[in-house]
Amino acid sequence: MNFGIMYVLFVYLVVIVLMCSNKFSIATCAVTCAVLLQLGGITTFNETWAGLLNSSVVMMASMFVVAAGLSRTSLLKKLSNNIIKPGASDTKIMMGLAFIIFMLTSFTNGTNSLNIVLPIIYTICKAQDRPSSKFIQNSAILCQVWAGLLPLGGNAGGYNMINQIITQLGGVGEFTYFTQMIAKLPLGIAVMAAVIFVNHRFAPSFKAEEYQVDLSRTVKDSALSPAKEKMAVIIFVGTIVGLVVMSLTGGDSTIPPLIGALLMVFCGILKPREVPNNMGMSVILCSVGMLPIATALVNTGADVLIANAIDKILTYTNSSFAVLFLFYFVSAGLTQIMYNATVLNIFRTLAVITAVSHGWNPTALVLAVTIGSGAAMLTPMASNVTALGYNAGKYNMKQYFKGGLFVFVVEMVAFMATVPFLFPLY
């Protein structure tokens, strides 16, 4: 093992220790990761801070501002009262939130969906004197699992890209428009049932007033005039419609949130000085700080080391269940300590190469990597959605890990019970 790989492992260890100490914010830990990688010469300056120009970061910051403007209206209270009746049990509250999340993730990504749902959770919990901690992580899990279910926008043409990768590597691309949807639907149903009926019961219980998160910070003493309230709702709805249109047409999805954020300021719903406090900087810094890990793995050859280790394990088994479980479990495990997009990009090509070299169906292995890397629910390092949920809920690492473990196992079992039969490896 070369120095570079050992150094990356050392950086991981430092970040995990800092997070587990509960003395530092997730943003501080993530930025520490980036700085140490640059300091050790593993990544260059441009590679380390490339995330600052990432479109996802721009979209997140803009959506935070749009959601902050919406949180000043009475719409959230009316919406929560119509969907979740006063005095509802925790199970019914979670059921209502699950319905809202499913609708939102049908048209936009998981991070945007959770941005919208967070102030709704806060409003419900404040009105019904319920602990937000029961619902924030579980909502983040649902946003992560359901995102990308429907073949819209990039997902609509994504199967063509996968087929192209498979073909270029010598295989036969058999992905269709609905392949990913067919594979994810039973898993999503299983996870939703686990969250609604079981998982929230074991979540930590904090007082609702402790959840003065960025999105709800401006709710107090911020009554809007009827005209401004209507304008805020129109801007919010227009932003969502814009995201849907961009998703369907393949346009630039950063434009609607940026326009929405500017209009919230121009229309006087948010004051200019309030914008920086409502941009979700903790989550953004977490995203920016952890993104260089992908480059570090490639620069040090750690990705090749992982690939060789998997190839050695495969020499001891020809079981299709064992092979699929290996790819799913390794992807799902690694995605907890590095961003899910990183794991997907590294292991998708490896999955295709492995399948082609053994004469297997690449579809099954690509699904194992895609769904496994999407099982980001145990740590804030797993994805933007989990970072947002972790930060908003003020959980510690132990609480967040325990809060996602049951659902993590449920999704893994659901995967092994369905995908090998729906898409046989050989």
C-alpha positions in Angstrom: 0.0 0.0 0.0 1.6 3.3 -1.1 1.9 6.5 1.0 -1.0 8.2 -0.9 -3.5 5.5 0.0 -2.3 5.4 3.6 -2.6 9.2 3.8 -6.2 9.1 2.5 -7.1 6.5 5.1 -5.5 8.7 7.7 -7.6 11.7 6.6 -10.8 9.6 6.8 -9.9 8.5 10.3 -9.3 12.1 11.4 -12.7 13.2 9.9 -14.6 10.3 11.5 -13.0 11.0 14.9 -13.8 14.7 14.7 -17.4 13.9 13.8 -17.9 11.3 16.5 -16.5 13.7 19.1 -19.6 15.9 18.6 -17.4 19.0 19.3 -17.2 20.2 15.7 -19.9 20.9 13.1 -20.2 18.7 10.0 -19.0 21.6 7.9 -15.8 22.0 9.9 -15.1 18.3 9.6 -15.7 18.3 5.8 -13.5 21.3 5.2 -10.8 19.7 7.3 -10.9 16.7 5.0 -10.4 18.9 1.9 -7.6 20.9 3.5 -5.7 17.8 4.6 -6.0 16.3 1.2 -4.6 19.4 -0.4 -1.9 19.8 2.3 -0.7 16.2 1.7 -0.4 16.9 -2.0 -3.1 14.3 -2.8 -5.2 16.8 -4.6 -4.3 20.1 -6.3 -6.0 23.4 -5.4 -8.4 23.2 -8.4 -9.2 19.6 -7.6 -9.8 20.3 -3.9 -12.2 23.3 -4.4 -13.9 22.4 -7.7 -17.1 21.7 -5.7 -17.5 25.5 -5.2 -18.4 25.7 -8.9 -20.6 22.5 -8.8 -24.1 23.1 -10.1 -25.6 21.1 -7.2 -24.1 23.5 -4.8 -25.6 26.5 -6.6 -29.0 24.7 -6.7 -28.9 23.9 -3.0 -28.1 27.4 -1.9 -30.8 28.9 -4.1 -33.4 26.4 -2.9 -32.5 27.1 0.7 -33.4 30.8 0.0 -36.6 30.0 -1.8 -37.7 27.7 1.0 -36.8 30.3 3.6 -39.1 32.8 1.8 -41.9 30.2 1.7 -41.5 29.5 5.5 -42.6 33.1 6.1 -46.1 32.4 4.7 -49.1 30.6 6.2 -49.1 28.1 3.4 -47.0 25.6 5.3 -49.4 25.7 8.2 -52.5 25.3 6.0 -50.8 22.5 4.0 -49.8 20.6 7.1 -53.2 20.9 8.6 -54.9 19.7 5.5 -52.7 16.7 5.0 -51.9 15.9 8.7 -54.8 16.7 11.0 -54.2 18.2 14.4 -53.7 15.6 17.1 -52.4 13.0 14.6 -50.2 10.2 15.8 -46.6 10.0 14.9 -47.4 7.3 12.5 -50.0 9.4 10.7 -47.6 12.4 10.6 -44.9 10.2 9.1 -47.5 8.9 6.6 -48.5 12.4 5.5 -44.8 13.4 5.1 -44.1 10.3 3.1 -46.9 11.2 0.7 -45.6 14.7 0.3 -42.0 13.4 -0.3 -43.1 10.8 -2.8 -44.9 13.6 -4.8 -41.9 15.9 -4.6 -39.3 13.4 -5.6 -41.3 12.4 -8.6 -40.3 15.8 -10.1 -37.2 17.0 -8.4 -34.1 15.6 -6.7 -33.8 14.5 -3.1 -32.0 17.5 -1.8 -34.6 19.9 -3.2 -37.4 17.7 -1.8 -35.9 17.8 1.7 -35.4 21.5 1.5 -39.1 21.9 0.9 -40.2 19.3 3.5 -38.0 20.6 6.4 -40.1 23.7 7.1 -43.2 21.6 6.9 -41.8 19.3 9.5 -40.9 22.2 11.7 -44.4 23.7 11.4 -46.2 20.4 12.1 -44.0 19.7 15.2 -44.3 23.2 16.6 -48.1 23.1 16.2 -48.6 19.6 17.6 -45.7 19.8 20.2 -43.9 16.8 18.6 -40.1 16.2 18.5 -38.8 17.0 15.0 -36.0 14.4 15.5 -38.7 11.7 15.0 -39.2 12.8 11.4 -36.2 14.6 10.0 -33.9 11.7 9.4 -36.7 9.5 8.2 -37.8 12.1 5.7 -34.2 12.4 4.5 -34.1 8.6 4.0 -37.3 8.7 1.9 -36.0 11.6 -0.1 -32.8 9.6 -0.8 -34.6 6.4 -1.7 -37.4 7.8 -3.9 -35.3 10.3 -5.8 -34.9 9.3 -9.5 -37.7 6.7 -9.4 -39.6 8.2 -12.3 -37.8 8.3 -15.7 -37.9 12.1 -16.1 -35.2 14.6 -17.3 -31.7 13.1 -16.9 -33.2 9.8 -15.8 -35.1 9.6 -19.0 -32.0 9.4 -21.1 -29.8 7.9 -18.4 -30.4 4.4 -19.6 -29.0 5.2 -23.0 -25.8 6.4 -21.3 -25.5 3.2 -19.3 -26.1 1.1 -22.5 -23.4 3.1 -24.2 -20.9 2.4 -21.4 -21.8 -1.3 -21.5 -21.4 -1.5 -25.3 -18.1 0.4 -25.3 -16.8 -2.2 -22.8 -17.8 -5.1 -24.9 -21.2 -6.0 -23.5 -24.8 -5.9 -24.6 -26.8 -3.0 -23.2 -30.2 -4.1 -22.1 -31.3 -1.1 -20.0 -34.7 0.2 -20.9 -36.7 3.4 -20.1 -38.2 1.7 -17.1 -35.4 -0.7 -15.9 -34.4 1.4 -12.9 -38.0 2.2 -12.0 -38.9 -1.5 -11.9 -35.9 -2.3 -9.7 -36.4 0.6 -7.3 -40.2 0.5 -6.8 -40.4 -2.6 -4.5 -37.4 -1.3 -2.5 -39.0 2.1 -2.1 -42.3 0.5 -0.9 -40.4 -1.6 1.6 -38.4 1.4 2.9 -41.5 3.6 3.1 -43.4 0.9 5.1 -40.4 0.5 7.5 -40.2 4.3 8.0 -43.9 4.8 8.5 -44.7 1.9 10.8 -41.4 1.2 12.6 -38.4 3.4 12.3 -39.7 6.7 13.6 -40.7 4.9 16.9 -37.0 4.4 17.7 -35.7 7.8 16.6 -34.2 10.1 19.3 -36.7 12.5 20.8 -35.7 16.1 21.1 -37.9 19.1 21.9 -39.2 20.9 18.8 -37.8 24.3 19.9 -34.3 23.0 19.5 -34.8 22.8 15.8 -34.3 26.4 14.9 -32.7 25.4 11.6 -31.9 27.8 8.8 -35.1 27.3 7.0 -37.3 28.1 10.0 -35.1 30.8 11.6 -37.1 33.6 9.9 -40.5 32.3 10.8 -40.6 34.2 14.1 -41.9 37.8 13.9 -41.9 37.7 10.1 -45.6 38.2 9.1 -46.0 39.2 5.5 -48.6 41.4 4.0 -51.3 39.5 2.1 -49.8 40.6 -1.2 -46.3 39.5 -0.3 -47.6 36.2 1.0 -49.3 35.5 -2.3 -46.2 36.5 -4.2 -44.0 34.2 -2.1 -46.3 31.3 -2.8 -46.3 32.2 -6.5 -42.5 32.3 -6.6 -42.3 29.0 -4.8 -44.8 27.2 -7.1 -43.1 28.8 -10.2 -39.7 27.5 -9.0 -41.1 24.0 -8.7 -42.8 24.2 -12.1 -39.5 25.4 -13.5 -37.6 22.5 -12.1 -40.2 20.1 -13.5 -39.9 21.7 -17.0 -36.1 21.6 -16.9 -36.3 18.0 -15.8 -38.5 17.0 -18.6 -36.6 19.0 -21.3 -33.1 18.4 -20.0 -32.5 22.1 -19.4 -30.3 23.8 -16.8 -31.9 23.0 -13.4 -30.0 25.7 -11.6 -31.9 28.5 -13.4 -35.4 28.2 -11.7 -34.0 28.2 -8.1 -31.7 31.1 -8.9 -34.5 33.1 -10.3 -36.8 32.2 -7.4 -34.2 33.2 -4.8 -33.7 36.6 -6.5 -37.4 37.2 -6.7 -37.8 36.5 -3.0 -35.4 39.4 -2.4 -36.7 41.7 -5.1 -40.3 41.3 -3.9 -39.3 42.1 -0.3 -40.1 38.7 1.1 -36.5 38.3 2.3 -34.2 41.2 3.1 -30.7 41.1 1.4 -28.9 40.8 4.7 -31.0 37.7 5.6 -29.9 35.8 2.5 -26.5 34.6 3.7 -28.1 33.2 6.9 -30.5 31.2 4.8 -28.2 29.6 2.2 -27.6 26.4 4.1 -23.8 27.0 4.3 -23.2 24.0 6.6 -24.6 21.6 4.1 -22.8 23.3 1.2 -19.5 23.2 2.9 -20.0 19.6 3.7 -20.6 18.8 0.1 -17.7 20.9 -1.1 -15.3 19.4 1.5 -16.1 15.8 0.8 -16.1 15.9 -3.0 -12.3 15.8 -3.3 -12.4 12.3 -1.9 -13.3 10.9 -5.4 -10.2 12.6 -7.0 -8.1 11.4 -4.1 -9.1 7.8 -4.7 -8.2 8.0 -8.4 -4.9 10.0 -7.8 -3.6 7.4 -5.2 -4.8 4.3 -7.1 -7.1 3.3 -4.3 -9.9 2.7 -6.8 -7.7 0.1 -8.5 -6.9 -1.5 -5.2 -10.6 -1.9 -4.4 -11.3 -3.3 -7.8 -8.5 -5.9 -7.5 -9.8 -6.9 -4.0 -13.3 -7.5 -5.4 -11.9 -9.5 -8.3 -10.0 -11.8 -5.9 -13.2 -12.4 -3.9 -15.1 -13.3 -7.1 -12.6 -16.1 -7.8 -14.1 -18.0 -4.8 -17.7 -17.9 -5.9 -20.0 -18.3 -8.9 -23.2 -17.8 -7.1 -25.3 -15.0 -8.7 -26.7 -14.1 -5.3 -23.2 -13.8 -3.8 -21.9 -11.7 -6.6 -24.9 -9.3 -6.6 -24.7 -9.1 -2.8 -21.0 -8.3 -2.9 -21.4 -5.4 -5.3 -24.4 -4.1 -3.5 -22.9 -4.3 -0.1 -19.5 -2.8 -1.0 -21.2 0.1 -2.8 -23.7 0.6 0.0 -20.9 0.4 2.6 -18.5 2.7 0.9 -21.2 5.3 0.2 -21.5 5.9 3.9 -18.0 7.3 4.1 -17.9 9.0 0.7 -20.5 10.7 -1.4 -22.8 8.4 -3.2 -22.1 10.0 -6.6 -18.4 9.1 -6.1 -19.1 5.5 -5.4 -21.5 5.2 -8.4 -18.9 6.7 -10.8 -16.2 4.4 -9.6 -18.1 1.1 -9.3 -20.4 1.4 -12.3 -17.6 0.9 -14.8 -16.1 -1.9 -12.6 -19.5 -3.6 -12.5 -19.7 -3.6 -16.3 -16.1 -4.8 -16.8 -16.7 -7.7 -14.3 -20.0 -8.7 -15.9 -18.5 -8.7 -19.5 -15.4 -10.6 -18.5 -17.5 -13.4 -16.9 -20.2 -13.4 -19.5 -22.9 -12.2 -17.1 -25.7 -9.8 -17.6 -24.4 -6.2 -16.9 -27.8 -4.9 -16.1 -28.0 -6.8 -12.7 -24.5 -5.6 -11.6 -25.1 -2.0 -12.6 -28.4 -2.0 -10.7 -26.5 -3.4 -7.7 -24.1 -0.5 -7.8 -26.7 2.1 -8.6 -29.1 1.1 -5.8 -26.3 0.2 -3.4 -24.6 3.6 -3.8 -28.0 5.2 -3.3 -28.4 3.5 0.1 -27.0 6.7 1.7 -28.6 6.8 5.1 -26.2 6.0 7.9 -23.8 9.0 8.0 -23.8 12.7 6.9 -20.9 11.9 4.6 -23.1 9.7 2.4 -24.9 12.4 0.3 -26.2 15.9 0.2 -29.6 14.7 1.5 -28.1 13.0 4.5 -25.9 16.0 5.3 -28.9 18.2 5.2 -30.9 15.9 7.4 -28.1 15.5 9.9 -27.5 19.2 10.1 -31.2 20.1 10.4 -31.9 17.5 13.0 -28.9 18.3 15.2 -28.2 14.6 15.5 -24.8 13.2 16.6 -23.1 10.4 14.6 -24.2 7.6 16.9 -27.8 8.7 16.7 -27.8 9.1 12.9 -26.1 5.8 12.4 -28.6 3.9 14.6 -31.5 5.9 13.1 -30.7 4.6 9.6 -29.5 1.1 10.3 -32.9 -0.7 10.4 -34.0 0.8 7.1 -30.6 0.1 5.6 -31.0 -3.6 6.3 -34.6 -3.5 5.1 -33.5 -2.1 1.7 -30.7 -4.6 1.4 -33.1 -7.5 2.1 -35.6 -6.1 -0.3 -32.9 -5.8 -3.0 -31.8 -9.4 -2.6 -35.4 -10.6 -2.6 -36.4 -8.9 -5.8 -33.6 -7.7 -8.2 -31.9 -11.2 -8.7 -35.2 -12.5 -9.9 -36.3 -9.5 -11.9 -32.9 -9.1 -13.6 -31.0 -12.5 -13.5 -27.2 -12.3 -13.6 -27.0 -15.2 -15.9 
